[in-house]
Amino acid sequence: MMFDRSALIAVSAAGMVALSGAANAETAEEFYAGKAITMTVAAATGGMADTVARAFAQVFASHIPGQPQIIVQNMPGAGGLVGGAYFARAAKNDGTEIAFLLGNVITTPMITGNTQFDPRKMAWIGAINSGDYPYATYAYESSPVQSADQLFDTEMVIGATSFTNYNRVFPAMMNDYAGTKFKIVAGYKGSGEVELAMERSEADGWFTGSQHIRELVGNAGAMIKEGHLKPILLMASKPDPRHPDLPIAMDYITDPDNRQVAQFLLDSSSVGRPIAVPQGMPDELIDALRTAMAETFADPAFADFVKASGLGEAELQTPEELQTLIDGFYATPEAVLEKVRTFTNGQ
């Protein structure tokens, strides 16, 4: 029998490649052992997002197979989009880079038309929901409004921070879609200034996270405990069993088109701090990181940090839950997005 020498060489070469690939295949533990992961944090050093990111990184690293070191690099700007855009453009997909992003990077690109970051082109590890959501409306003790029903016939001065922050967007939405009489004063530099404004009777209340009700955390939690501040309305589309006595915003919005816009804004506020890796990263490494994230949330060390930091609680948004939100956002009709932009962009 005659053998085709060239075919035999080709088969032999293919076999050698296959054997070489099998020999070089690494488990996640083998890959990460002795390595460092760079975590891009899309927020400034020293803020709450950075504090959570660094605590998360420490516990998270201990649950990754091989226990790699995690090196944090901060890249703030444009509400988190600077860090997101950098990661989308330059991050390596070999398993050594991860991004700790801000929730608004999920919807801001589609609202603003900024194409430098596309959440559909990321592989998601999950998200940290710090308990801020849903938002609630809080009335100070000196406010002329002390219940949700009074919002429709009595003016209530609301302290707010930036134009695009939900603490301004939500009262503006309620004015336009539900007929409330919020007078919004924006420009305060953080929650501390708004709290001082309420104490000085410059503001009657404000919109912030409902974790203050549940956990009585932070300055707002102390004000609630002492009877100076009370929640009167929950910014939600369905009742929340954690707050059974609070009316919800969507009960007051009846127009179907307006309800679509309100639903988009309410849903967008429910995205926590998402954690991503580039697409194209080996599936085994992605699975290992997702497992490590789930284990981090079950670790008492992370739970203790969250409680001590004043966050009150932290919940894991799974990759599947996050992807469902993203898919829903990107199925939003353009007509709805145009109305959303009137609240977020001033257009």
Buried (B, 14 or more C-beta within 10 A) or exposed (E): EEEEEEEEEEEEEEEEEEEEEEEEEBEBEEBBEEBEBBBBBBBEEEBBBBBBBBBBBBBBBBBBBBBBEBEBEBBBBBBBBBBBBBBBEEBEBBBBBBBBBBBBBBBBBBBBEBEEBBBEEBBBBBBBBBBBBBBBBBBBBBBEBBEBEBBEEBEBBBBBBBBBBBBBBBBBBBBBBBEBBBEBBBEBEEBEBBBBBBBEEBBBBBBBBBBBBBBBBBBBBBBBEEEBBBBBBBBBBEBBEEBEEBBBBBBBBEEEEBBBBBBBBBBBBBBBBBBBBBEEBBEBBBEBBBBBBBBBBEBEEBBEBBBEBBBBBBEBBBBEBBBEBBEEBBEBEEEBBEBBBEBBEEE
